[in-house]
């Protein structure tokens, strides 16, 4: 049983390479944004998956941070799928459904995770990858509030391909 890459898999292969990033995140109301920097190495797994391994410093400077994101496309489900784990959290993020915009520039990944309020509730999140050029992209995250609206982005990272 050998899977044949689809055009969506080719889109993911654009991520392959070495990247630097600068990011900022807001951890709560009335708190200033925390900044971070790092590198990411993205490799292909069989032309079907992108494995993204990030390394950097915690935004508060308390030590190193590491992350692994997997991204693929499931033709049977008709959507992008994947996962995200990081050294500073215990939640396994599962991208249940990802959709690409008609221009092929923006991939919106949907996941569920713990609310920032610490109340134990699970809420909807979106991680959004947007290509700004062949060698630069952003990753932004937002969550759905109790009223059903999306919060402004609480995390944004800008990636540049190393040359």
N, C-alpha and C positions, 0 to 999 in steps of 0.2 A: 504494500500500500504506500505508494509515493505520491505526495501532494505536489501539484504543479503550481508554481507561483502565479498569482493573479496581478492585475494592474495595481491593486491596493498594496500588495507586497512590495512592488517596485517603489511605490511612494515611501514606504517605510525604510527602504534601503538608502534613501537620500540622507538619512540620519547617520549612517555609518561614517566614522572618522573620529578625530580627536578635536575636542572643543574646550574652550574656556567659558566660564559664566560669571556674571555678577547678578546678585539677587537682593531682594528686599522683601521682608514680611512684616505684617502688623499682627501682633498677638492679642490685641484687645483694644477696646475704645480708649481714647485719650492716651494711648501709648505711641511713642515715636517709632517709625519703621526701623527694623534691625537689618543691617546689611551683611551680605556674605559673598565670598568669592570661592572659586574652585575650578576643577577640571572634570570633564566627562569623556569617557572612552566608550564609543558605541561600535558594536560588532554585529555581524549578521550570523544567524543560526540557520543554515540551510537555505538562505534566500527567502525564508518565510517569517522569521522573527528578527526583531531588533532588540539587542540586549544592551541597555544603557547603564554604565557603572559610573557613579559620581563620587568625587572626593573633594572635601573642602573643610572649612572651619565652621563650627556652630556660629550662628549669627550673634550670639552673646559673648563669643570668644572663649567659651568654657571647654573647648576641646575639638577634636576632629569629628567630622560627620561623613557618613558613607551611605550611599543609596544604590538600589538596583531597580530599574524599571524594565519590564518586558512588554513589548508591543507586537501584536500580530494581527492577522485578519482571518476571520472564520467565515468561509464562503457559505457554509450551511446556515449560520445565523444571519449572514449578510451584514456583518458589522466588524469593526475593529475590537479587539479584546486585549487584555493584558493584566499586569499587576505592578505594584509598587511597594517596596519595603525600605526602611531607613533605620540607621543605627540609633536614632533618638526617639523612636516610637515603637509600640508593640502591636499596632494594628496592621493587618495585612490588607492592603487596598487592592480590590479586584475591579478592574475596568470591565464592567458588564456589557457595556454598549458604547461604541465609539463611532461617530459619523464624520465624514469629510464634507466640507462645503463644496458647492458646485464649481468653484474656481480652483479647487485642489490646493488651497493655501492653509486652511484652518481645520484641524482635527480636534473635535470635542469629545472627551472621554468622560463617561459617567461612572460614578462609584458611590458607595455608601460608607459612612464612617462616623466616629463619635463626634458629638456636638462640642464646640469650644466651651460651652457653658459648664461642662463637667457634670451635667445632670444625668448622664448615662443614656441619653437619647441618641439614636442613630439618625443621621440626616443625609440628605443628598449633597454630593459634591460634583464639581466639574473641574477637570484639568484640561486646559486648552493650549494646544501647540499651534503656533502660527509662524509660517515662514515669512520673513521680511525680505530675504534675498536668498540666493543659493547657499550662501555661507553664513547666514544669521537667522535666528529664530527666537521666539519667546515661548516660555511656559508660564501660564498664569493659572491660579487656582481660586475658586470661589465656592461658597456653600449657600444652600437654600435656607432662608430664615423661617421662623415660625409662621410668618404671615404668607409664606409661599413665594416671596420675591427672592431674587438672587442678590447676595451681598456684593458690594464692590470687591474687586480682587484683593485678597488678603496676602497673596504671595505672587511675585512676578520675578522671573529670572530671564536674563538676556544672554543668549549663547552666540559665540563667534567661533567659526571653524579655525583651527590652527593651520598655519601655512608653513 
